[in-house]
């Protein structure tokens, strides 16, 4: 049955699961402005698990924009958008091609970043793309023409768990796609193993978690730690089957230690005290200004840092920015 006065919104954001978590405050503010709305998110298949973390998204369009059939996938998106009879469309893409795609959908109200004269002609309204801010705020700029509501952080549909005192949950991994692209963003497995041993020696209960992409790293850690049979070490690898499961584990931990990856953004949303390894990426853009999130960085004085995405698309060979010792990491957590 058709709902009267229903506002149908199409949001387009291609990226990893972390990008979709960053995008949630934008969608939440739209829902506040248009409470009688239906929100459809067009995204890459690899990020579809965002639907498990929120109730704000009603439908998904899966578009494999980075696959072999890129142009066929774009045509599919245009077809689905035209058939969906949307009232409003917003795109998080920062190039003129997304303006063309939205224009081809025939959706009357179209919003996106100012990517030049063509985007200003094809979109209803553009906003400046300011990358020099926290990513949630960058995405939220898209809806300034539509609402005065302001949502600062993601809100996830995860049941809060009782905090376990004196616990440190560790998630060492990053996405396999990052590694395949030559984007090294965390310390080696041997360092993580030493961190675990040091924390258990200091009386902390350490919980180790990871996803399918982390199999090799986790195996190296398990083969390297001396506390494997210590009751203060708990191995949760393979026991969290979804981002929601991991979110519940993060919610119950007193402290969380991770890399620059999607679990970081889940922890931010859950307001768990978090410590995150940063190397070549910019912590100012990836974490909010809060005492709840502490970046751990090498004192390497590299003049190019942060360089990843800013000056280069892959990390350098020396990786001085990731020469962080286990002792330095542990000192941040227990200070």
C-alpha positions as CSV (number, residue, x, y, z in Angstrom):
1,X,0.0,0.0,0.0
2,X,1.4,3.4,-1.0
3,X,2.0,5.8,1.9
4,X,0.8,9.3,1.4
5,X,3.4,12.2,1.6
6,X,6.2,9.7,1.8
7,X,9.5,11.3,0.9
8,X,11.7,8.9,-1.0
9,X,15.5,9.6,-0.6
10,X,18.3,8.1,-2.6
11,X,21.8,8.4,-1.0
12,X,24.8,7.3,-3.0
13,X,28.1,6.6,-1.2
14,X,30.7,4.2,-2.7
15,X,33.4,3.1,-0.3
16,X,34.2,0.7,2.5
17,X,32.2,-0.1,5.5
18,X,34.0,2.7,7.4
19,X,32.8,5.2,4.8
20,X,29.3,4.1,5.3
21,X,29.6,4.5,9.1
22,X,30.9,8.0,8.6
23,X,27.8,8.6,6.3
24,X,25.3,7.6,9.0
25,X,25.0,11.0,10.7
26,X,24.1,12.5,7.3
27,X,21.3,10.0,6.9
28,X,20.1,10.4,10.5
29,X,19.8,14.2,10.1
30,X,17.8,13.6,6.9
31,X,15.5,11.3,8.8
32,X,15.0,14.0,11.5
33,X,14.1,16.5,8.8
34,X,11.9,14.1,6.9
35,X,10.5,11.7,9.5
36,X,8.0,10.3,7.0
37,X,10.7,9.2,4.6
38,X,12.2,6.1,3.0
39,X,16.0,6.1,2.7
40,X,17.7,3.9,0.1
41,X,21.5,3.7,0.1
42,X,23.4,2.9,-3.1
43,X,26.8,1.4,-2.1
44,X,29.3,-1.2,-3.0
45,X,28.5,-4.9,-2.2
46,X,31.5,-5.1,0.2
47,X,29.8,-2.6,2.5
48,X,26.3,-4.1,2.6
49,X,26.8,-5.1,6.3
50,X,26.0,-1.4,7.2
51,X,22.4,-2.5,7.1
52,X,23.0,-4.7,10.1
53,X,24.2,-1.8,12.2
54,X,21.4,0.7,11.7
55,X,17.6,1.0,11.3
56,X,17.9,4.3,9.4
57,X,18.4,2.7,6.0
58,X,15.3,1.1,4.5
59,X,16.7,-0.3,1.3
60,X,20.0,-1.0,-0.4
61,X,21.1,-0.8,-4.1
62,X,24.2,-2.8,-4.5
63,X,26.4,-1.3,-7.2
64,X,29.8,-2.9,-7.9
65,X,31.4,0.3,-9.1
66,X,34.9,-1.1,-8.9
67,X,34.2,-4.4,-10.6
68,X,34.8,-5.5,-14.1
69,X,31.4,-4.4,-15.3
70,X,31.6,-0.9,-14.0
71,X,29.5,0.8,-16.7
72,X,26.8,-1.9,-16.7
73,X,26.6,-1.3,-12.9
74,X,26.2,2.4,-13.4
75,X,23.4,1.8,-15.9
76,X,21.8,-0.5,-13.4
77,X,21.9,2.3,-10.7
78,X,20.3,4.8,-13.1
79,X,17.6,2.3,-14.0
80,X,16.8,1.5,-10.4
81,X,16.8,5.1,-9.4
82,X,14.4,6.1,-12.3
83,X,12.1,3.2,-11.4
84,X,12.2,4.1,-7.7
85,X,10.6,7.5,-8.3
86,X,12.7,9.3,-5.7
87,X,12.1,12.8,-4.5
88,X,15.6,13.7,-3.3
89,X,19.1,12.4,-4.2
90,X,22.4,13.1,-2.6
91,X,25.8,11.8,-3.6
92,X,29.0,11.6,-1.6
93,X,31.1,11.4,-4.7
94,X,33.4,14.3,-5.1
95,X,33.7,14.2,-8.9
96,X,31.6,15.5,-11.8
97,X,30.6,12.0,-13.0
98,X,28.4,11.6,-10.0
99,X,26.6,14.8,-11.0
100,X,26.0,13.3,-14.4
101,X,24.7,10.1,-13.0
102,X,22.3,11.9,-10.6
103,X,21.0,14.1,-13.5
104,X,20.4,11.0,-15.6
105,X,18.2,9.5,-12.9
106,X,15.6,12.2,-13.4
107,X,15.3,12.8,-9.7
108,X,14.1,16.4,-9.3
109,X,16.1,17.4,-6.2
110,X,19.8,16.6,-6.5
111,X,22.6,17.5,-4.0
112,X,26.3,16.9,-4.0
113,X,29.7,18.5,-3.8
114,X,30.9,21.3,-6.0
115,X,33.1,19.6,-8.6
116,X,33.1,22.5,-11.0
117,X,30.8,24.2,-13.5
118,X,29.2,21.0,-14.7
119,X,28.1,19.9,-11.2
120,X,26.7,23.3,-10.5
121,X,24.6,23.0,-13.7
122,X,23.4,19.5,-13.2
123,X,22.7,19.5,-9.5
124,X,20.0,21.4,-7.7
125,X,22.5,22.7,-5.2
126,X,26.2,22.0,-4.5
127,X,28.2,22.4,-1.3
128,X,32.0,22.9,-1.0
129,X,34.0,19.7,-0.4
130,X,36.0,20.4,2.7
131,X,38.3,17.4,3.3
132,X,40.2,19.1,6.1
133,X,37.7,18.0,8.8
134,X,36.4,14.9,10.5
135,X,34.9,12.7,7.8
136,X,31.4,12.6,9.5
137,X,31.4,16.4,9.3
138,X,32.6,16.4,5.7
139,X,29.7,14.1,4.6
140,X,27.2,16.1,6.7
141,X,27.9,19.2,4.7
142,X,25.9,17.6,1.9
143,X,22.6,18.1,3.7
144,X,23.2,21.7,4.8
145,X,20.8,22.9,2.1
146,X,18.1,20.5,3.3
147,X,18.2,20.6,7.1
148,X,19.4,22.5,10.1
149,X,19.6,19.3,12.1
150,X,23.2,18.4,13.1
151,X,24.2,14.9,14.0
152,X,27.8,14.7,15.1
153,X,28.5,11.0,15.4
154,X,27.1,7.7,14.0
155,X,24.4,5.9,16.0
156,X,24.4,2.2,15.7
157,X,21.7,-0.3,16.4
158,X,23.8,-2.4,18.9
159,X,22.6,-3.4,22.3
160,X,24.9,-1.9,25.0
161,X,26.7,-4.6,27.0
162,X,27.8,-4.4,30.6
163,X,31.4,-3.2,30.9
164,X,33.9,-5.8,31.9
165,X,36.4,-4.1,34.2
166,X,40.1,-4.3,33.5
167,X,39.6,-5.6,30.0
168,X,41.3,-4.6,26.7
169,X,39.8,-5.8,23.5
170,X,42.3,-5.9,20.6
171,X,41.4,-6.0,16.9
172,X,44.7,-5.8,14.9
173,X,43.4,-6.0,11.4
174,X,42.7,-3.8,8.4
175,X,40.8,-4.7,5.3
176,X,42.3,-7.1,2.8
177,X,41.6,-4.6,0.0
178,X,43.9,-2.1,1.8
179,X,46.7,-4.6,1.9
180,X,46.2,-5.6,-1.7
181,X,46.5,-2.0,-2.8
182,X,49.7,-1.5,-0.9
183,X,48.2,0.6,1.9
184,X,49.9,-0.6,5.1
185,X,48.2,1.0,8.0
186,X,49.2,-0.9,11.1
187,X,52.1,-2.5,13.0
188,X,53.2,-6.1,12.4
189,X,51.7,-9.2,14.0
190,X,54.8,-9.6,16.1
191,X,54.3,-6.2,17.7
192,X,50.6,-7.1,18.5
193,X,51.7,-10.3,20.1
194,X,54.2,-8.5,22.4
195,X,51.4,-6.0,23.3
196,X,49.2,-8.8,24.4
197,X,51.9,-10.4,26.5
198,X,52.8,-7.1,28.1
199,X,49.2,-6.3,28.9
200,X,48.5,-9.7,30.5
201,X,51.7,-9.3,32.5
202,X,50.3,-6.1,33.9
203,X,47.1,-7.8,35.0
204,X,44.9,-6.9,32.1
205,X,42.4,-9.3,30.7
206,X,43.1,-9.3,26.9
207,X,40.5,-10.3,24.4
208,X,41.6,-10.9,20.8
209,X,39.2,-10.5,17.9
210,X,39.4,-10.4,14.1
211,X,37.5,-11.0,10.9
212,X,38.2,-13.4,8.0
213,X,40.7,-10.9,6.5
214,X,42.8,-11.2,9.6
215,X,43.4,-14.9,9.5
216,X,47.2,-14.8,8.7
217,X,47.8,-12.0,11.3
218,X,45.8,-13.8,14.0
219,X,47.7,-17.1,13.4
220,X,51.0,-15.3,13.7
221,X,49.9,-13.6,16.9
222,X,48.7,-16.9,18.4
223,X,52.0,-18.6,17.5
224,X,54.0,-15.8,19.0
225,X,52.3,-15.0,22.3
226,X,53.5,-16.7,25.5
227,X,50.2,-16.1,27.3
228,X,48.1,-18.4,25.2
229,X,47.1,-20.6,28.1
230,X,46.9,-17.7,30.6
231,X,43.3,-17.3,31.9
232,X,43.7,-13.5,31.3
233,X,43.9,-14.1,27.5
234,X,40.6,-14.8,25.6
235,X,40.6,-15.6,22.0
236,X,37.4,-14.5,20.2
237,X,38.7,-14.9,16.7
238,X,36.1,-16.6,14.6
239,X,33.4,-16.1,17.2
240,X,32.2,-12.8,15.9
241,X,30.2,-13.5,12.8
242,X,29.2,-10.0,11.9
243,X,29.9,-6.3,12.6
244,X,27.0,-6.4,15.0
245,X,28.7,-9.2,17.0
246,X,31.9,-7.3,17.0
247,X,30.1,-4.2,18.1
248,X,28.6,-6.0,21.1
249,X,32.1,-7.2,22.1
250,X,33.5,-3.6,21.8
251,X,30.6,-2.3,23.8
252,X,31.4,-4.6,26.7
253,X,35.2,-3.9,26.8
254,X,36.6,-1.3,29.1
255,X,39.2,-0.4,26.5
256,X,39.6,-1.1,22.8
257,X,42.9,-1.2,20.8
258,X,42.7,-1.3,17.1
259,X,44.1,-0.1,13.7
260,X,42.8,2.6,11.4
261,X,39.9,0.4,10.2
262,X,36.1,0.0,10.3
263,X,36.0,-1.4,13.9
264,X,37.5,2.0,15.0
265,X,34.4,3.8,13.8
266,X,32.1,1.3,15.5
267,X,33.9,1.9,18.8
268,X,33.6,5.7,18.3
269,X,29.8,5.3,17.8
270,X,29.6,3.2,20.9
271,X,31.8,5.6,22.9
272,X,34.1,2.9,24.2
273,X,37.5,4.2,25.3
274,X,39.6,3.5,22.2
275,X,43.3,3.6,21.3
276,X,44.2,3.4,17.6
277,X,47.4,2.9,15.7
278,X,47.9,5.7,13.1
279,X,50.7,5.7,10.6
280,X,50.4,7.3,7.2
281,X,46.7,8.4,7.5
282,X,45.4,11.6,9.1
283,X,43.9,11.0,12.5
284,X,42.3,14.5,12.4
285,X,40.1,13.4,9.6
286,X,39.3,9.9,10.9
287,X,38.5,10.4,14.6
288,X,36.5,13.1,16.4
289,X,38.0,15.5,18.9
290,X,37.2,13.6,22.1
291,X,39.1,12.1,25.0
292,X,37.4,8.8,24.2
293,X,39.7,8.2,21.3
294,X,43.5,8.3,21.6
295,X,45.7,8.2,18.5
296,X,49.0,6.3,18.9
297,X,51.6,7.6,16.5
298,X,55.3,7.1,15.9
299,X,57.7,10.0,16.8
300,X,59.3,9.7,13.4
301,X,59.3,13.4,12.3
302,X,58.5,12.4,8.7
303,X,57.9,15.6,6.8
304,X,55.3,13.9,4.5
305,X,53.1,12.4,7.2
306,X,50.2,12.0,6.8
307,X,50.8,11.0,3.2
308,X,48.3,8.3,2.4
309,X,45.5,9.8,0.2
310,X,47.1,13.2,0.7
311,X,50.3,12.8,-1.3
312,X,50.3,9.2,-2.5
313,X,47.9,6.3,-3.0
314,X,50.2,3.6,-1.5
315,X,52.5,3.6,1.5
316,X,56.2,4.0,1.2
317,X,58.7,1.1,1.7
318,X,60.3,2.5,4.9
319,X,57.1,2.8,6.9
320,X,58.9,4.8,9.6
321,X,55.5,6.1,10.6
322,X,54.6,2.6,11.9
323,X,57.8,2.0,13.9
324,X,55.9,2.0,17.1
325,X,57.1,-0.4,19.9
326,X,54.8,-2.6,21.9
327,X,56.0,-0.8,25.0
328,X,54.9,2.6,23.6
329,X,51.5,1.2,22.8
330,X,51.0,-0.4,26.2
331,X,52.2,2.8,28.0
332,X,49.4,4.7,26.3
333,X,46.7,2.2,27.4
334,X,47.7,1.9,31.1
335,X,48.9,5.5,31.8
